[in-house]
Amino acid sequence: MTALAKSSVSVIVSGLSYSTATKLRQPSLAQDRNVRSAVSEFLSLNYKMVGSQPSIENWKEYAKVNLINDLQSYVDSRVTSNCRITIHEVDALVPRDASISAEQSCTQIAYKYLMPLTWVLPLQSGQERLDAEGELERWWKQVSLQSKESFQQQHPGKKWNVSSPKIIKKLKHSLKTVESETVVNRKTRRQSLGEGRIVSDDRDAPKRLAHGRFGQLWRKERRCWSNFACPSLGGKYSSPSHESVWRTVDRARIVGFRDTTATIPDAIIEFSGDGFVVGQIERIVSSVVALTQGWLPQDFMAIATQPNIFLPAPAPPPRTASRLYYKSARYHFHELTGGRNAFEDTIRVESDAERQWESELQQILSSVAPCTLEDSRWLQKLRDDVCPAIQEQLDESTTDLSQSLPPTNTPEVYSRTLSLLRGLVGASRWPTTSQARARVIKQNEDGSMSSKKGASEISAGSFTVVNEYLWSGPLPLANDLFPELTDAVFQLEEALIDTKSVQAAEGVERGSSWKRSPSTHCAVNRNAQFTPHVDSGRGLGQSLSLIVGLGDYGGGETYVQGRAYDIRYSPLEFDGWSQLHWTAPFVNERFSLVFFSPELV
């Protein structure tokens, strides 16, 4: 908070920029640490004036004429030599809309990425690469001759009288797969169905829309970008069950090209949307390169943004800080009430000063991020290691799990519990799953939960029982309905603890004298394929969950932070409150028990 004095007026000012506001609100939406440059960051100021009316009028006049110069001098005197901040425009500071906020009022933000087109050329030296390079160089020379802006073609609507080379067309197609679908309304869908333009009713499948956004932007589909989040966020902030990773990408497009010291330019790619998860854009770029090269299938983006699939996107390219920068923020609702530019005539979108600043910024970034051996190594690893591993994971998802069914023998220690579980199913007494639990269980298109057993389907569900000898709080209904099962479940945990045969997930530290304490709660699951998530709440002292699988099923491994563990009659401890975990696909009947101790209220 800063206090200014001018013409006997006290002005108390507090400032909040878009990036700082998002950082305070949600860690996964904080400004990416690799983004160190910006074209037009927005700073909103809340201020209070104290003084006589003539003095306040003098202040307003000063704010319109001289404030920008004084602010620039103030900033220049306090930034280091390796940092540069230029104030493009300043509003007259007339309080017309007290509701505007740098972050909450923002309806769209945009970033730009300077991507070397050499990344999408064939890696293998030979005639194919020579032909691609030649086509790209000839095209760039022709485009450059038509340009009057020194290779700064930053007009998305500009049509050049030169046919784009195949590589550019492939790149544009790959970028198109990044964009969120605009979901048409029901009336349009019905009309299309009647006219035969839509052959199926798949568009009526449930989709998350961006409600509350301006105009038709609310019809953009929100997709889950958990697989594109920076690993440093951990499961807590990158889980698909967290609303912050569900974002829309309004546009992903080439908006221009920039000349380099080489004969092949950089493509200027703009990404705009309602927000981006930390690490999302740079991993999108890696994926787009792999798609353009043909190293990943064209439906990779559609698969990797499904909330029930863990498929980490390729690692980001080197030196992101020298290629990615923040472009701008839009405030559509405020612009609607305050005019096209939102702030009378003082704040101008795409002003000459802003364009000049961006041109200088691109020149600086390009000079420190040339194509090097580091880029070549990254591309080779992307082609030879990363993409084949992703493709292998995709292939595994289509494996016939019925061919991997284990023997039907059940260890004696599990017999009683398994018999009681099957008894509930046989008597059709399995209770309804809570809404909160159902949100992290994979559901069918009709909203039901089930798994395959031969040609038939068997229903899925989950409920919780409590160890009444350790828990002083209220007991769930399941304790009253299934007292024998409740006793058997917690007796089983005690037996497993005594055998000391519990495996530990990677990242879980246990001392040599470790012995698990009995849990207060147990989630009882039948045929529930959990999607990637972290548990809510905090552990009571132990913090670790214990899971074990029962039944005759194939597949169904538990994944913890990307590593698979076979839990069929093989208990596993993991930190469910911080480690991302989920269930692999399976066939036949699968029960699982998850023992845990939530925080006491």
C-alpha positions in Angstrom: 0.0 0.0 0.0 1.4 3.4 -1.0 0.4 6.9 0.2 0.9 9.8 -2.3 0.5 13.5 -1.7 -0.3 16.1 -4.3 -1.9 19.5 -4.0 -2.9 18.9 -0.4 -4.7 15.7 -1.3 -3.9 12.4 0.5 -4.3 9.4 -1.8 -4.0 6.0 -0.3 -3.5 3.4 -3.1 -3.4 -0.4 -3.0 -2.5 -2.3 -6.2 -3.1 -5.8 -7.5 -2.0 -7.2 -10.8 -3.5 -10.1 -12.7 -0.6 -12.5 -12.0 -0.3 -11.7 -8.3 -4.0 -12.0 -7.7 -4.1 -15.5 -9.3 -1.1 -16.5 -7.3 -2.8 -15.6 -4.1 -6.0 -17.3 -5.1 -4.9 -20.8 -6.4 -1.4 -22.1 -6.6 -2.1 -24.1 -9.8 -3.1 -20.9 -11.6 -0.2 -18.8 -10.4 2.0 -17.0 -12.9 4.4 -19.6 -14.4 7.9 -19.1 -13.0 9.3 -19.5 -16.6 7.3 -16.5 -17.7 9.5 -13.5 -17.0 8.3 -11.1 -19.7 5.0 -9.4 -20.4 3.6 -7.1 -23.1 0.6 -5.6 -21.2 0.2 -6.7 -17.6 -2.8 -5.1 -16.0 -2.7 -3.4 -12.6 -5.9 -2.3 -10.9 -5.7 0.4 -8.2 -8.1 1.0 -5.4 -7.7 4.5 -3.9 -9.2 6.9 -1.4 -8.9 10.7 -1.7 -9.1 13.0 1.3 -9.2 16.7 0.7 -11.2 19.7 -0.5 -13.1 19.5 -3.8 -10.8 21.9 -5.7 -7.8 19.9 -4.5 -9.4 16.7 -5.7 -10.1 18.3 -9.1 -6.4 19.4 -9.3 -5.4 15.8 -8.5 -7.5 14.4 -11.3 -6.0 16.9 -13.8 -2.5 15.9 -12.6 -3.4 12.2 -13.0 -4.4 12.7 -16.6 -1.4 14.7 -17.6 1.7 14.1 -15.5 1.1 11.0 -13.4 2.4 8.5 -16.1 5.7 10.3 -16.3 6.1 10.4 -12.5 5.2 6.8 -12.2 7.7 5.8 -14.9 10.4 7.8 -13.1 9.5 6.1 -9.8 9.7 2.6 -11.4 13.0 3.4 -13.2 14.7 4.4 -10.0 13.9 1.2 -8.3 14.3 -1.6 -10.9 17.6 -3.4 -11.4 19.7 -3.1 -14.5 18.6 -6.5 -15.9 14.9 -5.6 -15.5 12.9 -3.2 -17.6 9.3 -2.0 -16.9 7.5 0.4 -19.2 4.1 1.9 -18.3 2.1 2.0 -21.5 -1.0 3.9 -20.4 -2.6 5.2 -17.3 -6.3 5.8 -16.8 -7.6 9.1 -15.6 -8.2 7.5 -12.2 -11.9 8.6 -12.2 -13.8 6.0 -10.1 -16.5 4.8 -12.5 -16.5 1.1 -11.8 -15.6 0.1 -8.2 -16.2 -3.6 -9.1 -13.2 -4.1 -11.5 -10.5 -6.4 -10.2 -7.3 -7.4 -11.9 -8.1 -11.1 -11.6 -11.7 -11.6 -10.9 -12.9 -9.3 -13.6 -10.6 -10.8 -16.2 -12.5 -12.9 -18.9 -9.6 -13.9 -21.1 -5.8 -13.9 -21.0 -3.3 -14.6 -23.7 0.3 -15.8 -24.0 2.6 -15.9 -27.0 5.3 -18.4 -27.7 8.3 -18.0 -30.2 8.6 -21.5 -31.6 11.5 -22.3 -34.0 10.0 -23.9 -37.2 13.1 -26.1 -37.3 11.5 -28.1 -34.5 8.9 -29.5 -36.9 11.3 -30.3 -39.7 12.3 -34.0 -40.1 15.0 -34.8 -37.6 16.8 -37.4 -39.8 19.2 -35.7 -42.2 18.5 -36.7 -45.8 16.5 -35.8 -48.8 13.3 -35.5 -46.9 14.7 -32.9 -44.6 16.4 -31.1 -47.5 13.1 -30.9 -49.4 11.2 -29.7 -46.3 13.8 -27.0 -45.6 13.9 -25.9 -49.2 10.1 -25.5 -49.4 10.0 -23.6 -46.1 12.9 -21.3 -47.1 11.3 -20.5 -50.5 8.0 -19.8 -48.9 9.5 -17.5 -46.2 11.4 -15.5 -48.8 8.1 -14.9 -50.8 6.2 -13.9 -47.6 9.0 -11.6 -46.6 8.9 -9.8 -49.9 5.2 -9.1 -49.5 5.6 -7.8 -45.9 6.1 -4.2 -45.2 6.7 -4.6 -41.5 10.2 -6.1 -41.3 9.1 -9.6 -40.8 6.7 -8.6 -38.1 3.5 -10.1 -39.6 1.2 -10.0 -36.6 -2.1 -9.8 -38.3 -4.0 -13.1 -37.9 -6.5 -12.2 -40.6 -3.8 -11.2 -43.2 -3.9 -13.4 -46.3 -0.7 -13.8 -48.2 -0.7 -14.7 -51.9 1.6 -17.6 -51.1 0.5 -21.2 -50.5 1.7 -22.4 -47.1 4.1 -25.3 -47.1 3.0 -28.7 -45.8 4.8 -28.3 -42.5 2.9 -25.1 -41.7 -0.4 -26.7 -42.6 0.4 -29.7 -40.3 1.4 -27.3 -37.5 -1.9 -25.4 -37.8 -3.9 -28.6 -37.7 -2.0 -29.7 -34.6 -2.7 -26.4 -32.9 -6.4 -26.8 -33.7 -6.6 -30.0 -31.6 -5.6 -27.9 -28.6 -8.6 -25.6 -28.8 -11.8 -26.2 -26.8 -14.9 -27.1 -28.7 -17.7 -24.6 -28.9 -20.8 -26.6 -27.9 -23.9 -25.6 -29.8 -27.2 -25.1 -28.1 -29.9 -27.8 -28.0 -32.0 -26.1 -30.6 -29.2 -26.0 -33.1 -28.4 -29.6 -32.4 -32.0 -30.7 -33.0 -32.1 -28.7 -36.3 -28.9 -30.3 -37.4 -30.2 -33.7 -36.6 -33.4 -33.1 -38.5 -31.4 -31.9 -41.6 -29.0 -34.9 -41.4 -25.9 -32.8 -40.7 -25.3 -34.6 -37.4 -25.4 -38.4 -37.7 -25.3 -39.2 -34.0 -26.4 -37.6 -30.7 -22.9 -37.7 -29.2 -23.0 -33.9 -28.7 -25.6 -34.4 -26.1 -23.1 -36.1 -23.9 -22.4 -34.1 -20.7 -19.7 -31.4 -21.1 -18.4 -28.8 -18.8 -19.1 -25.4 -20.1 -17.4 -22.2 -19.2 -20.5 -20.6 -17.5 -20.2 -17.0 -16.5 -17.9 -16.0 -19.4 -18.6 -13.2 -21.8 -20.8 -13.7 -24.9 -20.4 -17.0 -26.7 -17.3 -17.8 -24.7 -19.4 -19.5 -22.1 -20.2 -22.2 -24.7 -16.5 -23.2 -24.8 -16.0 -26.7 -23.3 -13.8 -26.8 -20.2 -11.2 -29.6 -20.5 -9.1 -31.2 -17.8 -5.5 -30.1 -18.2 -4.2 -32.1 -15.2 -1.8 -34.1 -17.4 -0.2 -30.9 -18.6 0.4 -29.4 -15.1 3.9 -28.9 -13.8 4.9 -31.9 -11.6 6.0 -29.6 -8.8 2.4 -28.8 -8.1 1.9 -32.4 -6.8 -1.3 -34.2 -6.7 -3.0 -31.8 -4.3 -3.1 -28.9 -6.9 -3.1 -30.8 -10.2 -5.8 -33.4 -9.4 -8.7 -33.6 -11.9 -11.0 -33.3 -9.0 -9.7 -29.7 -8.5 -11.7 -27.2 -10.5 -8.6 -25.1 -11.2 -7.3 -27.6 -13.8 -10.5 -27.4 -15.8 -9.8 -24.6 -18.3 -10.8 -23.5 -21.8 -8.4 -22.8 -24.6 -10.2 -20.3 -26.8 -7.6 -20.1 -29.5 -4.2 -21.7 -30.3 -3.0 -20.2 -33.5 -0.1 -18.9 -35.5 -0.4 -15.1 -35.5 2.8 -14.3 -37.3 6.4 -15.1 -38.0 9.7 -13.6 -36.9 13.0 -13.5 -38.8 16.0 -15.1 -37.2 19.7 -15.3 -37.9 18.9 -18.6 -39.7 17.1 -18.9 -43.0 14.0 -20.3 -41.3 11.8 -18.1 -39.1 10.2 -18.6 -35.7 6.4 -19.0 -35.6 4.7 -16.7 -33.2 1.9 -18.8 -31.5 -0.8 -17.2 -29.4 -2.7 -19.1 -26.7 -5.8 -17.5 -25.3 -8.2 -18.8 -22.7 -9.8 -18.3 -19.3 -6.6 -19.2 -17.5 -3.7 -21.6 -17.7 -2.4 -24.1 -15.2 1.3 -23.8 -14.3 3.3 -25.6 -16.9 0.3 -26.1 -19.3 1.4 -24.0 -22.3 5.0 -25.2 -22.5 3.8 -28.9 -22.4 1.2 -28.1 -25.1 4.0 -26.8 -27.3 5.9 -30.1 -26.8 2.8 -32.0 -27.7 2.1 -29.9 -30.7 5.7 -30.5 -32.0 5.2 -34.3 -31.5 1.8 -34.2 -33.2 3.2 -32.3 -36.2 6.1 -34.7 -36.5 3.8 -37.6 -36.4 5.2 -39.1 -33.2 1.9 -39.0 -31.3 -1.6 -39.9 -32.6 -3.8 -37.0 -33.7 -6.3 -37.7 -31.0 -3.7 -37.3 -28.2 -5.1 -34.0 -27.0 -8.6 -35.4 -26.7 -7.3 -38.4 -24.8 -4.8 -36.6 -22.5 -7.5 -34.1 -21.4 -9.9 -36.8 -20.1 -10.1 -36.6 -16.3 -10.1 -40.4 -15.9 -6.8 -40.9 -17.8 -3.3 -40.3 -16.4 -1.1 -39.6 -19.4 1.5 -37.0 -18.6 2.3 -34.7 -21.5 5.8 -34.5 -22.9 8.4 -32.5 -20.9 8.6 -28.8 -22.0 11.2 -27.5 -24.5 14.4 -26.0 -23.2 14.7 -22.3 -22.2 11.0 -21.6 -21.9 11.7 -18.3 -20.3 13.3 -17.1 -23.5 10.4 -18.1 -25.7 7.2 -17.7 -23.7 5.8 -14.3 -22.6 2.5 -12.9 -21.3 0.6 -11.0 -23.9 -2.5 -9.4 -22.4 -5.7 -9.7 -20.4 -9.2 -8.9 -21.5 -12.1 -7.5 -19.4 -15.1 -8.0 -21.7 -17.8 -7.1 -19.2 -16.0 -3.8 -18.2 -15.3 -3.0 -21.9 -19.0 -3.4 -22.6 -19.9 -0.7 -20.1 -16.9 1.5 -20.5 -16.5 1.4 -24.3 -14.4 -0.7 -26.5 -11.2 0.0 -24.6 -12.8 -0.1 -21.2 -11.1 3.0 -19.9 -12.5 6.0 -21.9 -9.8 6.9 -24.4 -6.7 6.5 -22.2 -6.0 2.8 -22.2 -5.7 1.6 -25.8 -5.6 -2.0 -26.8 -2.7 -2.7 -29.2 -1.4 0.8 -29.0 1.7 1.9 -30.9 3.7 2.0 -27.7 2.6 -1.5 -26.9 3.5 -2.9 -30.4 6.9 -1.2 -30.2 7.4 -2.8 -26.7 6.4 -6.2 -28.0 8.7 -5.9 -31.0 11.7 -5.1 -28.8 10.7 -7.9 -26.4 10.7 -10.5 -29.2 14.0 -9.3 -30.4 15.6 -9.7 -26.9 14.0 -13.1 -26.4 15.1 -14.3 -29.9 18.7 -13.2 -29.3 19.1 -15.4 -26.2 17.2 -18.5 -27.4 18.8 -19.6 -30.7 18.5 -23.3 -31.8 21.3 -25.2 -30.2 22.5 -28.7 -29.4 20.2 -28.6 -26.4 17.2 -28.3 -28.7 18.4 -31.2 -30.8 18.9 -33.5 -27.7 15.4 -32.5 -26.5 13.9 -33.4 -29.9 15.7 -36.7 -30.1 14.6 -37.7 -26.6 11.0 -36.6 -27.5 11.1 -38.9 -30.5 13.0 -41.9 -29.2 11.9 -42.1 -25.5 9.0 -39.9 -24.5 6.6 -40.4 -27.4 7.1 -44.2 -27.6 6.4 -44.5 -23.8 3.2 -42.5 -24.3 2.2 -44.7 -27.2 2.9 -47.8 -25.2 0.6 -46.6 -22.5 -2.1 -45.9 -25.0 -1.7 -49.4 -26.4 -2.0 -50.9 -23.0 -5.4 -49.3 -22.5 -6.7 -51.5 -25.3 -5.3 -54.7 -23.9 -7.8 -57.6 -23.4 -7.8 -57.9 -19.6 -9.8 -61.1 -19.7 -6.6 -62.9 -20.8 -4.8 -61.9 -17.5 -7.3 -63.3 -15.0 -5.5 -64.7 -12.0 -6.3 -68.0 -10.2 -9.5 -68.0 -8.1 -7.8 -69.0 -4.8 -8.4 -66.7 -1.9 -6.0 -66.4 1.1 -7.6 -67.6 4.3 -7.2 -64.2 6.0 -9.5 -62.6 3.4 -12.1 -65.3 3.2 -14.6 -64.0 5.8 -14.6 -60.4 4.5 -14.9 -61.5 0.9 -17.8 -63.8 1.7 -19.6 -61.1 3.5 -19.1 -58.6 0.6 -20.4 -61.1 -1.9 -23.3 -61.7 0.4 -24.3 -58.1 0.3 -24.3 -58.2 -3.5 -26.2 -61.4 -3.7 -28.9 -59.9 -1.4 -29.0 -56.7 -3.4 -28.2 -54.7 -0.2 -25.3 -52.6 -1.6 -26.0 -49.0 -0.5 -26.0 -45.9 -2.8 -22.8 -44.1 -3.4 -22.5 -40.6 -2.0 -22.3 -37.7 -4.5 -18.9 -36.7 -3.3 -17.5 -40.2 -3.7 -19.2 -40.6 -7.1 -17.4 -37.6 -8.5 -14.0 -39.5 -8.4 -15.4 -42.8 -9.8 -15.5 -43.4 -13.5 -19.0 -43.3 -14.9 -20.7 -44.4 -18.0 -22.2 -42.0 -20.5 -25.6 -42.4 -18.9 -24.1 -41.5 -15.4 -24.2 -45.1 -14.1 -21.2 -46.9 -12.6 -20.4 -50.5 -13.7 -17.7 -52.8 -14.9 -17.5 -55.7 -17.3 -17.9 -59.4 -16.4 -17.9 -61.4 -19.7 -20.7 -60.0 -21.8 -22.6 -58.6 -18.9 -22.1 -55.6 -16.7 -22.0 -55.5 -12.9 -22.9 -52.4 -10.9 -20.3 -50.4 -9.0 -20.4 -48.4 -5.8 -18.7 -47.3 -2.6 -19.6 -46.7 1.1 -17.8 -46.1 4.4 -17.8 -47.9 7.7 -16.2 -46.7 10.9 -14.3 -48.4 13.7 -16.6 -47.5 16.6 -13.9 -48.5 19.2 -11.6 -45.7 17.9 -14.0 -43.1 16.6 -16.0 -40.9 19.0 -17.9 -39.1 16.3 -21.3 -40.0 14.7 -21.4 -43.4 13.0 -22.5 -43.8 9.4 -25.7 -45.7 8.5 -23.6 -48.6 7.1 -22.4 -49.5 10.6 -26.0 -50.2 11.6 -26.8 -52.0 8.4 -23.7 -54.2 8.2 -22.3 -54.7 11.7 -20.8 -58.1 10.9 -19.0 -56.8 7.8 -17.7 -53.8 9.8 -16.1 -56.1 12.4 -14.6 -58.3 9.7 -13.1 -55.3 7.9 -11.3 -53.9 10.8 -10.2 -57.3 12.1 -8.7 -57.8 8.6 -6.7 -54.6 8.9 -5.3 -55.7 12.3 -4.3 -59.1 10.8 -2.6 -57.3 7.9 -0.7 -55.1 10.3 0.5 -58.1 12.3 1.8 -59.9 9.2 4.0 -56.9 8.4 3.6 -57.7 4.7 2.3 -54.3 3.7 4.1 -52.8 0.7 4.9 -49.1 0.6 4.4 -46.8 -2.4 7.4 -44.9 -3.7 7.8 -41.7 -1.7 6.5 -43.2 1.5 9.1 -43.3 4.2 8.8 -45.8 7.0 11.4 -46.5 9.7 12.8 -50.0 10.6 10.5 -50.1 13.7 7.4 -49.1 11.7 4.0 -50.5 12.7 0.8 -49.1 11.4 -1.8 -47.8 13.8 -5.4 -49.1 13.3 -7.5 -46.9 11.2 -10.8 -45.2 12.2 -12.4 -45.5 8.8 -12.6 -47.8 5.8 -14.0 -47.1 2.3 -15.6 -50.3 0.9 -15.6 -50.3 -2.9 -17.1 -52.7 -5.4 -16.1 -52.4 -9.1 -15.2 -48.8 -8.6 -12.6 -47.5 -11.1 -11.4 -44.3 -9.4 -10.1 -41.5 -11.6 -6.9 -39.6 -10.7 -7.5 -37.7 -7.5 -6.1 -36.9 -4.0 -8.2 -37.4 -0.9 -9.7 -34.6 1.0 -8.9 -33.8 4.7 -5.7 -34.6 6.6 -4.6 -37.8 8.3 -4.9 -38.2 12.0 -1.3 -38.7 13.0 -0.7 -41.6 10.5 -1.5 -39.7 7.3 -1.1 -42.9 5.3 -3.9 -44.9 3.7 -3.8 -48.6 3.3 -5.5 -50.3 0.3 -6.0 -53.9 -0.6 -8.0 -55.7 -3.4 -10.2 -58.7 -3.1 -11.9 -60.9 -5.7 -11.3 -62.6 -9.0 -10.4 -59.9 -11.4 -7.9 -59.0 -14.1 -6.1 -55.6 -14.2 -7.3 -53.2 -11.6 -3.8 -52.1 -10.4 -3.7 -49.0 -8.2 -1.5 -46.2 -9.6 0.3 -43.9 -7.3 2.0 -40.9 -8.9 2.2 -42.8 -12.2 3.5 -46.1 -10.8 1.4 -49.2 -10.9 1.0 -51.5 -7.8 -0.8 -54.9 -7.9 -3.0 -54.8 -4.7 -4.9 -58.1 -5.2 -4.4 -59.6 -1.8 -1.3 -57.5 -1.5 -1.9 -54.4 0.7 -0.3 -51.1 -0.1 0.4 -48.0 2.0 0.4 -44.6 0.3 -0.2 -41.0 1.1 -3.7 -40.5 -0.3 -3.8 -36.8 0.9 -0.9 -35.7 -1.3 -0.1 -38.5 -3.8 -2.2 -38.6 -7.0 -3.8 -42.1 -7.2 -6.3 -43.9 -9.4 -7.5 -47.4 -10.5 -6.4 -49.1 -13.7 -9.2 -50.7 -15.9 -10.2 -54.2 -14.9 -12.6 -57.0 -15.7 -14.8 -59.2 -13.5 -15.7 -58.5 -9.9 -13.3 -56.4 -7.9 -13.6 -55.3 -4.3 -11.2 -52.9 -2.6 -10.8 -51.7 1.0 -9.2 -48.4 1.8 -8.3 -47.9 5.5 -7.7 -44.3 6.6 -8.0 -41.9 9.5 -9.5 -38.4 8.7 -8.9 -35.4 10.9 -11.0 -35.2 14.1 -13.3 -32.3 14.2 
